[in-house]
Amino acid sequence: MNFIPHSRRPVEPAYTDALAETRAALASTYERLINCSSRRLPGRAVGSLCELQRATDHLQLATAAPNGRAHHDLLEALHELQEEVADLARRGGPSETILHSRGLGRAERALSRLAG
């Protein structure tokens, strides 16, 4: 799935880069958390949280969002996902918890709207 926007108007390279970083952070978070043991989950969640925070910060600083509403929704979803991942870091849990992440699903939908 390609989440990089192909808007009618040109998108700033910094925004395109921030979206690519966000997409990579989401994919990395999913892969890191789905394929680990419960014992290793808290440490991996901390690593994912750092990556998500960095991507969110870059996205907030980037300008020229082609779809302001989708951009806002993406930021909200990323913050929700960060809370979910932080909870996994604190409490642990089964690795498949990420499959039921509301924040991850919302972020993927917002990215696809930005790509449309």
Backbone as CSV, one residue per row, in Angstrom:
resi,resn,N_x,N_y,N_z,CA_x,CA_y,CA_z,C_x,C_y,C_z
1,MET,0.839,-1.165,0.000,0.000,0.000,0.000,0.891,1.236,0.000
2,ASN,0.599,2.188,-0.851,1.404,3.399,-0.950,0.691,4.538,-0.237
3,PHE,1.303,5.082,0.796,0.684,6.143,1.566,1.238,7.524,1.242
4,ILE,2.136,7.638,0.301,2.688,8.935,-0.061,1.674,9.645,-0.950
5,PRO,1.355,10.894,-0.630,0.304,11.584,-1.379,0.703,11.858,-2.827
6,HIS,-0.282,11.754,-3.695,-0.114,12.113,-5.098,-1.172,13.169,-5.395
7,SER,-1.027,14.308,-4.777,-1.994,15.384,-4.852,-1.910,16.101,-6.194
8,ARG,-2.988,16.800,-6.522,-2.992,17.589,-7.750,-2.026,18.763,-7.653
9,ARG,-1.931,19.353,-6.494,-0.973,20.442,-6.324,0.315,19.870,-5.743
10,PRO,1.437,20.499,-6.048,2.712,19.972,-5.544,2.758,19.999,-4.014
11,VAL,3.321,18.969,-3.455,3.472,18.875,-2.010,4.925,19.178,-1.673
12,GLU,5.116,19.923,-0.605,6.468,20.254,-0.169,7.261,18.978,0.088
13,PRO,8.517,18.956,-0.329,9.344,17.759,-0.079,9.433,17.405,1.405
14,ALA,9.465,18.411,2.271,9.555,18.130,3.711,8.315,17.375,4.193
15,TYR,7.151,17.718,3.642,5.924,17.036,4.044,5.912,15.602,3.509
16,THR,6.328,15.435,2.277,6.419,14.097,1.692,7.386,13.231,2.491
17,ASP,8.517,13.810,2.880,9.487,13.077,3.701,8.896,12.711,5.060
18,ALA,8.151,13.647,5.666,7.536,13.380,6.971,6.499,12.264,6.861
19,LEU,5.738,12.244,5.764,4.766,11.163,5.564,5.468,9.820,5.380
20,ALA,6.557,9.823,4.641,7.318,8.580,4.442,7.882,8.086,5.767
21,GLU,8.385,9.001,6.576,8.907,8.620,7.894,7.786,8.063,8.771
22,THR,6.612,8.681,8.701,5.466,8.218,9.481,5.048,6.822,9.039
23,ARG,4.965,6.617,7.732,4.602,5.304,7.205,5.597,4.244,7.663
24,ALA,6.879,4.579,7.612,7.921,3.637,8.037,7.815,3.348,9.535
25,ALA,7.522,4.376,10.331,7.387,4.192,11.780,6.198,3.290,12.105
26,LEU,5.096,3.460,11.384,3.926,2.602,11.610,4.232,1.152,11.249
27,ALA,4.866,0.953,10.110,5.211,-0.410,9.684,6.199,-1.049,10.652
28,SER,7.183,-0.285,11.072,8.191,-0.783,12.004,7.565,-1.136,13.352
29,THR,6.673,-0.283,13.827,5.993,-0.545,15.097,5.208,-1.849,15.011
30,TYR,4.461,-2.007,13.948,3.682,-3.230,13.766,4.595,-4.453,13.760
31,GLU,5.627,-4.418,12.933,6.538,-5.565,12.820,7.263,-5.855,14.136
32,ARG,7.690,-4.810,14.800,8.449,-4.972,16.041,7.585,-5.591,17.140
33,LEU,6.317,-5.185,17.207,5.474,-5.631,18.317,4.737,-6.933,18.035
34,ILE,4.448,-7.225,16.781,3.692,-8.442,16.479,4.564,-9.689,16.591
35,ASN,5.845,-9.552,16.391,6.733,-10.719,16.329,7.679,-10.822,17.516
36,CYS,7.195,-10.524,18.699,8.097,-10.657,19.842,7.398,-11.364,20.995
37,SER,8.197,-11.884,21.881,7.651,-12.584,23.043,7.112,-11.569,24.047
38,SER,6.231,-12.025,24.902,5.667,-11.153,25.935,6.753,-10.579,26.830
39,ARG,7.800,-11.339,27.039,8.902,-10.890,27.890,9.642,-9.709,27.263
40,ARG,9.775,-9.711,25.958,10.524,-8.657,25.264,9.638,-7.483,24.846
41,LEU,8.331,-7.628,24.947,7.407,-6.611,24.466,7.622,-5.230,25.083
42,PRO,7.783,-5.100,26.401,7.966,-3.746,26.950,9.164,-3.001,26.357
43,GLY,10.292,-3.659,26.201,11.467,-3.002,25.625,11.261,-2.617,24.176
44,ARG,10.645,-3.490,23.430,10.370,-3.183,22.025,9.340,-2.067,21.903
45,ALA,8.398,-2.021,22.817,7.402,-0.951,22.793,8.065,0.401,23.031
46,VAL,9.047,0.453,23.921,9.766,1.709,24.167,10.468,2.166,22.892
47,GLY,11.120,1.249,22.188,11.771,1.593,20.924,10.776,2.108,19.898
48,SER,9.632,1.472,19.818,8.591,1.916,18.888,8.047,3.278,19.280
49,LEU,7.882,3.485,20.567,7.366,4.765,21.043,8.292,5.910,20.644
50,CYS,9.582,5.713,20.795,10.552,6.750,20.403,10.449,7.053,18.911
51,GLU,10.350,6.017,18.114,10.251,6.191,16.662,8.948,6.905,16.278
52,LEU,7.849,6.544,16.915,6.569,7.195,16.642,6.589,8.665,17.056
53,GLN,7.200,8.952,18.199,7.281,10.342,18.651,8.105,11.187,17.687
54,ARG,9.202,10.648,17.210,10.054,11.376,16.260,9.288,11.646,14.959
55,ALA,8.597,10.646,14.447,7.828,10.815,13.209,6.700,11.828,13.398
56,THR,6.031,11.775,14.539,4.952,12.719,14.819,5.487,14.137,14.905
57,ASP,6.611,14.319,15.576,7.221,15.649,15.671,7.564,16.196,14.297
58,HIS,8.144,15.379,13.436,8.498,15.835,12.085,7.250,16.187,11.284
59,LEU,6.204,15.412,11.445,4.961,15.678,10.731,4.326,16.984,11.215
60,GLN,4.412,17.258,12.512,3.855,18.497,13.047,4.619,19.715,12.550
61,LEU,5.914,19.571,12.329,6.737,20.692,11.877,6.670,20.905,10.369
62,ALA,6.297,19.889,9.625,6.223,20.001,8.166,5.040,20.882,7.771
63,THR,5.190,21.561,6.648,4.127,22.440,6.163,3.543,21.887,4.872
64,ALA,2.508,22.537,4.410,1.873,22.245,3.121,1.153,20.903,3.086
65,ALA,0.353,20.635,4.099,-0.471,19.427,4.071,-1.523,19.580,2.979
66,PRO,-1.628,18.625,2.058,-2.594,18.749,0.966,-4.045,18.608,1.437
67,ASN,-4.252,17.962,2.558,-5.589,17.743,3.096,-5.514,18.003,4.596
68,GLY,-5.925,19.194,5.002,-5.800,19.605,6.397,-6.516,18.689,7.369
69,ARG,-7.708,18.220,6.995,-8.483,17.354,7.889,-7.792,16.000,8.077
70,ALA,-7.322,15.417,6.987,-6.624,14.130,7.089,-5.333,14.286,7.883
71,HIS,-4.658,15.418,7.703,-3.428,15.692,8.457,-3.740,15.740,9.954
72,HIS,-4.791,16.463,10.307,-5.202,16.564,11.713,-5.589,15.186,12.266
73,ASP,-6.348,14.426,11.484,-6.745,13.075,11.911,-5.526,12.176,12.110
74,LEU,-4.544,12.311,11.222,-3.328,11.505,11.339,-2.584,11.839,12.626
75,LEU,-2.461,13.122,12.929,-1.771,13.512,14.165,-2.505,12.985,15.392
76,GLU,-3.833,13.094,15.400,-4.607,12.560,16.528,-4.411,11.049,16.664
77,ALA,-4.436,10.346,15.540,-4.261,8.888,15.563,-2.871,8.509,16.053
78,LEU,-1.862,9.267,15.640,-0.496,8.984,16.092,-0.368,9.183,17.596
79,HIS,-1.015,10.211,18.120,-0.980,10.428,19.572,-1.701,9.289,20.306
80,GLU,-2.825,8.848,19.758,-3.543,7.721,20.364,-2.687,6.455,20.331
81,LEU,-2.039,6.202,19.203,-1.172,5.031,19.087,-0.010,5.116,20.071
82,GLN,0.550,6.292,20.250,1.637,6.457,21.218,1.168,6.101,22.622
83,GLU,-0.049,6.497,22.964,-0.587,6.140,24.282,-0.740,4.623,24.411
84,GLU,-1.215,3.982,23.354,-1.378,2.524,23.377,-0.030,1.817,23.508
85,VAL,0.962,2.293,22.779,2.292,1.677,22.828,2.940,1.937,24.190
86,ALA,2.742,3.136,24.740,3.273,3.434,26.073,2.646,2.505,27.114
87,ASP,1.370,2.212,26.953,0.703,1.285,27.867,1.300,-0.120,27.748
88,LEU,1.618,-0.536,26.523,2.291,-1.832,26.339,3.668,-1.826,26.996
89,ALA,4.363,-0.699,26.912,5.686,-0.599,27.535,5.577,-0.713,29.055
90,ARG,4.531,-0.119,29.629,4.348,-0.156,31.080,3.862,-1.512,31.570
91,ARG,2.875,-2.072,30.888,2.186,-3.255,31.400,2.519,-4.555,30.690
92,GLY,3.092,-4.442,29.493,3.329,-5.653,28.717,2.023,-6.185,28.162
93,GLY,2.017,-7.429,27.794,0.812,-8.041,27.252,1.150,-8.916,26.068
94,PRO,0.134,-9.499,25.468,0.380,-10.361,24.307,0.804,-9.534,23.093
95,SER,1.664,-10.100,22.269,2.176,-9.357,21.118,1.076,-9.020,20.115
96,GLU,0.018,-9.807,20.063,-1.048,-9.520,19.100,-1.922,-8.332,19.498
97,THR,-1.641,-7.713,20.635,-2.379,-6.526,21.055,-2.340,-5.451,19.978
98,ILE,-1.229,-5.334,19.267,-1.093,-4.303,18.238,-2.107,-4.514,17.110
99,LEU,-2.556,-5.754,16.916,-3.557,-6.027,15.880,-4.886,-5.344,16.175
100,HIS,-5.145,-5.070,17.441,-6.406,-4.470,17.859,-6.254,-2.984,18.164
101,SER,-5.158,-2.396,17.745,-4.883,-0.997,18.038,-5.801,-0.072,17.249
102,ARG,-6.577,0.698,17.957,-7.455,1.680,17.317,-6.623,2.788,16.670
103,GLY,-5.567,3.232,17.362,-4.714,4.296,16.838,-4.019,3.900,15.550
104,LEU,-3.544,2.660,15.475,-2.877,2.192,14.260,-3.851,2.182,13.082
105,GLY,-5.043,1.694,13.298,-6.053,1.677,12.233,-6.420,3.073,11.768
106,ARG,-6.610,3.983,12.718,-6.939,5.368,12.358,-5.798,6.019,11.590
107,ALA,-4.561,5.765,12.000,-3.405,6.353,11.314,-3.315,5.832,9.882
108,GLU,-3.534,4.552,9.690,-3.487,3.978,8.338,-4.571,4.573,7.448
109,ARG,-5.769,4.772,7.994,-6.857,5.373,7.205,-6.536,6.820,6.840
110,ALA,-5.988,7.581,7.783,-5.635,8.978,7.497,-4.533,9.055,6.445
111,LEU,-3.549,8.175,6.540,-2.486,8.157,5.529,-3.053,7.830,4.148
112,SER,-4.001,6.913,4.083,-4.571,6.569,2.776,-5.376,7.741,2.215
113,ARG,-6.032,8.531,3.072,-6.741,9.724,2.584,-5.759,10.764,2.060
114,LEU,-4.614,10.866,2.686,-3.597,11.801,2.199,-3.028,11.340,0.864
115,ALA,-3.031,10.038,0.636,-2.512,9.498,-0.626,-3.531,9.638,-1.751
116,GLY,-4.812,9.820,-1.402,-5.862,9.885,-2.420,-5.930,11.180,-3.030
